[in-house]
Structure formats: C-alpha cells, structure tokens
C-alpha cells in the first residue's frame, strides 16, 4: 500500500512535533502522526526516490539489533531522491547524554558516519561488508548538549 501525498518531506519518530510541511511517522498513535508505523519494518508505504528530505531526530538510537538498524538506514536511502537530505540528530558518546535515556540502545561518535560515506575507508572496509547503502556525508558535529547533528545524501 503506497501512501499518496504531494509532500516530499518525511519526519520519522515525530513524537509531538508536527511543525513544518512534513509527513509525520511514529510507532505510537499517542502523538497522532499521519502514519502509525514501526520503522523497523521498513518504509513500504513510500516509493523509491519519493522524498526530498527525511528528518530523523532522536529515533535512530532506539533501533537494535544491527539488522534492523541496517534495514532502516537502507530504507531511508531507498526512499530519498538522489539529491535528497537525511537530517540526523543522535546522542553522542558524551558522558552528559550517554545512557541517560533508558530507551536509547545505540550511541554514536561523529566518526560513526564514516561507515556510510562511500568515499571513506571505513565504508570501503566495513560499510560494504555490513551491506550499508552508500551515502555522501555532508557534515556531522556534536553540539553543546552532546547531540550529534548532521546531514547526508544517498549516493545513487
């Protein structure tokens, strides 16, 4: 079943944030998203190359095991247009945020994203082996609150 819409921006794990011109997707119906869906099941409701932007703030760190994380990352790659942007915010390994939220199961370092960037040795050595789709990483940096913010685009 394809989700029919003119919108080309998707916010996954939207929570109560319904600002902007996004399709809001969340696993919980409590926050009244446009689509109630478990991201770990992929994004079958969207076509290949349908989205200009995907916003994933505070959601990727909740995804375990590795197979489900890979599926989510590869599905976002599939759904994004060639020049689309994945906008990410995840907790860093900074002691101020590391392991505070009991639902966070995965933590990141700024260099974690090199495993997705097809130009990096980490991708060539491990990302390919992990069956990650190739991305172009634009930037990733930690803010003062210990959150890593960054953007990347699918390399197709």
Secondary structure, DSSP 8 states (H G I E B T S, - for coil): -----S--EEEES-TT---SS-EEEES-GGGT-SEE--GGG--TTS-TT-EEEEEEES-GGG--SHHHHHHHHHHHHHHEEEEEEEEEEEEBS-TTTTTTSTT----B-GGGGGGTBTTSHHIIIIITTTT---EEEEEEEE-TTSEEEEEEEE--
